[in-house]
Amino acid sequence: MRILKITQTYYPYLDKGGPPVKVRGIARALVERGHEVTVLTADFGEPARVTDTPEAQRRRTVWGWESSRDGVEAIYLLSLANYRAATINPHVLNFCTSRLRSYDVIHIYGLYDALGAVTAWFCRRSGIPYVIEPLGMFGPKIRSQHKKRVYDRLIGGGLFHGAEAIVATSETEQSELVAGGIDREKIVLRRNGLDLGEFQNLPSKGAFRARLSMRERQPLVLFLGRLSFIKGLDLLVEAFAQINREARLVIAGPDDGDGCLERIRRSIADLKIEERVILPGPLFGKEKLEALVDADLFVLPSRHESFGNAAAEAIACGTPVLITSGCGIAPLVDGRAGSVVACEVEALRDGLARLLEDETLLTQLKEGCGDLSRTLSWDEPV
């Protein structure tokens, strides 16, 4: 089968959050099963960081640039302008008129960008089946709610109506789609996965703690992800200020630009916990794995999370997790490799204190990480 994947962000732009890793993982797994896969995405300029060897055989084209890695063709369209992760890419029109009919099916990731909307319009005109994966973007969440409602009225209706299927990555997202008027028969439930090969040779313990000048037995709590209000980081900082003063909290990730980073910096100062909370910026590749291996506990305090790949990565590194009930991965995790609490300051505080103080429970959950991680590969979802 010839498959085209449309995603606003793709490897090597890892600072854009989870989609670059997710789409890459699915694309590579499909190629291994004999399919031909092309990824159409946006050019964001020189990437800030990459996790491995720079893109092989990078080629300039009339549309922007292309690359081929692990059998996946990736086409990066020149961007005239961008607002956060959304871009304006005029060459998408040329691509659709010249190449779209060569594919058997189109898989569109995300909702609020022109790449997916334009491609879906061409698909409807040409009778090419397409699938939508909202990536947790369905329905207003924290910011830009008015803009999203306008988009839904003008574009979203046709986008969903014309899709052959809608992919939900958790029962939580499935329920949200149904509540929003999407026909249940159109929804396919398919969890996210992990490339377990990336976690086979984990770094030795101690390197990340050494860089932070932390003692071996000093409690270390870690968050990795976009620094955004939807991640509940403002609640996490307030909860952390009320627990064991020996513990350290690392909040690592790129600034999402919604004001969350400024808010948590003010809170850290107001609560006088500057020496206990560390903001190292984004961590990728080996640095990310070193942080995950050294942490005693990974926390994902999201107000809403369609799945929660960061928590899955922590589990693959043998690190127990504390996540909120708004995370789609919660039913898989609870009691096996971590704990699930409400997205509230008090619940987060109590969950942090319980897991950091109960060594027997933490050890039990750590042992459960190995069994759970083996079930989180891409094999079953793909």
C-alpha positions in Angstrom: 0.0 0.0 0.0 1.2 3.5 -0.8 0.5 5.7 2.3 0.9 9.5 2.7 1.2 10.9 6.2 0.4 14.6 6.7 1.9 16.1 9.9 2.7 19.7 10.7 5.8 18.6 12.6 8.2 15.7 12.0 11.7 14.5 12.8 14.2 16.2 13.3 12.1 19.0 14.9 11.9 17.2 18.2 11.3 20.5 20.1 7.7 20.5 18.6 6.5 17.8 21.1 5.3 14.3 20.6 4.1 14.1 17.0 7.6 14.0 15.3 8.4 10.9 17.4 5.0 9.3 17.0 4.6 9.7 13.3 8.2 8.6 12.7 7.6 5.4 14.8 4.4 4.5 12.9 6.0 5.3 9.5 9.1 3.1 10.1 7.0 0.2 11.4 4.8 0.3 8.3 7.8 0.3 6.0 9.1 -2.8 7.8 5.8 -4.4 6.9 6.3 -3.7 3.2 4.3 -0.5 2.7 5.6 2.6 0.8 5.4 5.6 3.2 5.8 9.3 2.4 5.6 12.0 5.1 4.5 15.5 4.0 5.4 18.1 6.6 6.7 21.7 7.2 10.1 23.1 7.1 10.9 25.0 10.3 14.5 25.9 9.4 17.6 24.4 11.0 16.5 22.1 13.9 17.6 23.1 17.4 18.7 19.5 18.2 18.7 16.1 16.7 18.9 12.8 18.5 21.2 10.9 16.2 23.1 11.2 12.9 21.9 14.3 10.8 19.4 13.5 8.1 20.9 11.3 5.4 20.9 12.4 1.8 19.1 15.7 2.4 18.0 17.1 -1.0 16.7 20.5 -2.0 13.6 20.4 -4.2 11.2 22.9 -5.8 8.9 22.4 -2.7 11.6 22.7 0.0 13.8 19.7 0.9 13.5 16.0 1.1 15.2 13.2 2.9 15.1 9.4 3.1 15.7 7.6 6.3 14.7 4.1 7.3 12.9 3.7 4.0 10.6 6.6 4.7 10.5 9.5 2.2 10.0 12.8 4.0 9.1 16.0 2.1 9.5 19.3 4.0 7.5 22.2 2.4 8.9 25.7 2.6 7.1 27.8 5.2 6.3 31.5 4.5 5.2 32.1 8.1 4.3 30.2 11.2 2.3 30.7 14.4 3.6 28.2 17.0 3.5 24.9 15.2 1.1 26.0 12.4 2.6 27.2 9.2 1.7 28.6 5.8 3.0 26.4 3.0 1.9 27.4 -0.5 3.6 24.5 -2.2 1.1 22.1 -0.6 -1.2 23.1 -3.6 1.4 22.0 -6.1 2.1 18.8 -4.2 -1.6 17.9 -4.1 -2.3 18.6 -7.8 0.8 16.7 -9.0 1.3 13.8 -6.5 -1.8 13.1 -4.3 -3.4 10.7 -6.7 -0.4 8.4 -6.5 -1.3 7.3 -2.9 -3.8 4.7 -1.8 -4.7 6.3 1.5 -3.8 9.5 3.4 -3.3 9.7 7.2 -3.7 13.2 8.6 -2.3 14.0 12.1 -3.7 17.0 14.0 -6.4 19.5 13.2 -5.5 23.1 13.3 -3.1 23.6 10.4 -3.4 24.2 6.7 -1.5 21.2 5.5 -4.1 18.7 6.7 -7.2 20.8 5.8 -5.9 21.5 2.2 -4.9 17.9 1.6 -8.3 16.6 2.9 -10.1 19.0 0.5 -8.2 17.6 -2.4 -8.9 14.1 -1.2 -12.6 14.7 -1.1 -12.5 16.1 -4.7 -10.4 13.2 -6.0 -12.1 10.4 -4.1 -9.0 9.4 -2.1 -9.7 7.9 1.3 -8.2 9.7 4.3 -8.0 9.1 8.0 -7.8 11.7 10.7 -5.9 11.4 14.0 -6.7 14.5 16.1 -3.7 14.2 18.5 -5.9 15.3 21.4 -6.8 18.6 19.6 -10.5 17.9 19.3 -12.6 20.3 21.2 -11.4 23.5 23.0 -8.9 22.9 25.8 -6.9 25.7 27.4 -6.1 28.4 24.9 -7.4 29.9 21.7 -10.8 28.5 22.3 -12.6 31.1 20.2 -10.3 30.5 17.2 -10.8 26.8 17.5 -14.6 27.2 17.5 -14.4 29.4 14.4 -12.1 26.8 12.7 -14.5 24.0 13.6 -17.5 25.8 12.0 -15.6 26.8 8.8 -13.3 23.8 8.2 -13.6 21.1 10.8 -17.1 19.9 9.8 -16.1 19.0 6.3 -12.8 17.6 7.5 -14.5 15.1 9.8 -17.4 14.4 7.6 -15.2 13.4 4.7 -12.9 11.1 6.7 -13.2 7.3 6.3 -12.1 6.9 10.0 -11.1 8.9 13.0 -8.3 7.5 15.2 -8.6 7.9 19.0 -5.5 6.9 21.0 -7.4 6.2 24.3 -10.9 5.6 25.6 -10.9 9.1 27.0 -10.3 10.6 23.6 -12.9 8.3 22.0 -15.5 9.5 24.5 -14.6 13.1 23.8 -15.1 12.6 20.1 -18.5 10.9 20.6 -19.6 13.7 22.9 -18.6 16.2 20.2 -20.9 14.6 17.7 -18.5 12.2 15.8 -20.2 9.0 14.7 -19.0 6.2 17.0 -18.9 3.8 14.0 -16.2 6.1 12.4 -13.9 6.0 15.4 -11.0 3.5 15.5 -9.4 3.0 19.0 -5.6 2.6 18.6 -3.2 3.3 21.3 0.2 4.9 20.8 3.4 2.9 21.0 7.1 2.9 21.6 10.1 1.9 19.5 11.5 -0.4 22.2 14.8 -0.6 20.3 15.6 2.9 21.6 15.5 1.7 25.2 17.5 -1.5 24.9 20.9 0.0 25.7 20.1 2.5 28.5 22.9 4.7 29.9 24.4 3.9 33.3 22.9 5.6 36.3 24.4 8.7 37.8 25.4 10.9 34.9 22.3 13.2 35.1 22.5 13.5 38.9 26.2 14.3 38.6 25.5 17.2 36.3 23.0 18.5 38.9 25.4 17.9 41.8 22.8 15.6 43.4 23.4 12.9 45.9 22.6 9.3 44.9 19.8 8.8 47.4 18.4 12.3 47.1 14.8 12.1 45.7 14.5 13.2 42.1 11.2 13.9 40.4 11.2 14.5 36.6 8.8 16.0 34.1 9.7 15.9 30.3 7.5 17.6 27.7 6.2 20.9 26.3 6.1 23.6 29.0 2.4 24.4 28.5 -0.6 25.1 30.8 -2.3 22.0 29.5 0.5 19.9 31.1 -0.6 21.1 34.5 2.9 22.4 35.5 1.5 25.3 37.5 -0.3 22.7 39.7 2.8 20.5 39.9 5.0 23.4 41.2 2.6 24.3 43.9 2.2 20.6 45.0 5.9 20.0 45.0 6.6 22.9 47.3 4.6 21.1 50.0 6.6 17.8 50.1 10.0 16.6 51.3 12.4 19.5 51.2 15.3 17.1 50.2 13.6 16.3 46.9 14.5 18.0 43.7 12.1 18.6 40.7 13.4 18.8 37.1 11.0 20.4 34.6 12.6 19.8 31.2 11.2 20.7 27.8 10.7 23.4 25.2 8.7 26.5 25.9 5.3 26.2 24.3 4.9 30.0 24.3 1.6 30.2 26.1 2.9 31.9 29.2 3.3 28.8 31.3 7.1 29.1 31.7 6.8 32.6 33.0 4.0 31.5 35.4 6.0 28.7 36.9 9.1 30.8 37.2 7.1 33.3 39.3 5.6 30.5 41.4 9.0 29.0 42.1 10.2 32.5 43.3 7.1 33.2 45.3 7.2 29.8 47.0 11.0 30.2 47.6 11.9 26.8 46.1 14.5 28.1 43.6 17.1 25.7 44.9 14.7 22.7 44.6 13.3 23.2 41.1 15.6 23.0 38.0 14.6 24.2 34.5 17.3 22.8 32.2 15.4 23.4 28.9 14.8 20.6 26.4 16.5 17.2 26.7 16.9 14.9 23.7 18.7 11.7 22.9 21.2 10.5 25.4 20.5 13.4 27.8 16.8 12.5 27.9 17.5 8.8 28.6 20.1 9.7 31.3 17.4 11.9 33.1 14.8 9.2 32.8 17.1 6.5 34.2 18.2 8.7 37.1 14.8 9.9 38.2 13.1 8.2 41.1 9.7 9.2 39.8 8.3 10.6 36.5 5.3 12.9 36.8 2.8 13.9 34.1 0.3 16.2 35.7 -1.7 17.0 32.5 -5.1 18.6 32.5 -5.7 16.7 29.3 -3.5 14.2 27.4 -4.9 12.0 24.6 -2.3 9.3 25.5 0.9 10.3 27.3 4.0 9.0 25.4 6.4 10.7 27.8 5.1 8.5 30.6 5.5 5.4 28.4 9.1 6.4 27.8 9.7 6.7 31.5 8.3 3.2 32.1 10.5 1.8 29.3 13.4 3.2 31.3 12.2 1.4 34.5 11.0 4.6 36.2 7.6 4.6 37.9 5.2 7.3 37.0 2.6 9.5 38.7 0.0 10.7 36.2 -3.3 12.4 36.3 -6.7 10.9 35.3 -6.8 13.2 32.3 -4.0 11.1 30.6 -5.2 8.5 28.1 -2.5 6.0 29.2 -3.9 6.0 32.8 -5.8 2.8 32.6 -2.7 0.9 31.4 -0.5 2.3 34.2 -2.5 2.4 37.4 -1.2 0.0 39.9 1.2 -1.7 37.5 3.9 0.9 36.9 2.6 4.0 38.6 -0.3 5.8 40.3 -3.1 7.9 38.9 -4.5 10.9 40.7 -6.9 13.8 40.1 -5.5 16.8 38.3 -5.5 18.9 41.5 -2.8 20.4 43.7 -3.8 18.3 46.8 -4.0 15.0 44.9 -0.6 15.6 43.2 1.0 16.6 46.5 -0.3 13.4 48.2 0.7 11.2 45.3 4.2 12.6 45.3 4.6 12.2 49.0 3.3 8.7 49.1 5.4 7.4 46.3 8.6 9.1 47.4 8.2 8.0 51.1 7.0 4.4 50.5 10.1 2.6 49.2 8.4 -0.7 49.1 5.6 0.6 46.8 8.1 2.4 44.6 10.2 -0.8 44.2 7.0 -2.8 43.4 6.0 -0.3 40.7 9.6 -0.2 39.3 9.4 -4.0 38.9 6.1 -3.6 37.1 7.7 -1.2 34.5 9.5 -4.1 32.7 6.4 -6.1 32.2 4.3 -3.2 31.1 6.9 -1.7 28.7 7.0 -4.9 26.7 3.4 -4.5 25.9 3.8 -0.9 24.6 5.7 -1.5 21.4 4.3 -0.4 18.0 3.6 -4.0 16.9 0.0 -4.3 18.0 -1.1 -0.8 17.0 0.5 -0.9 13.6 
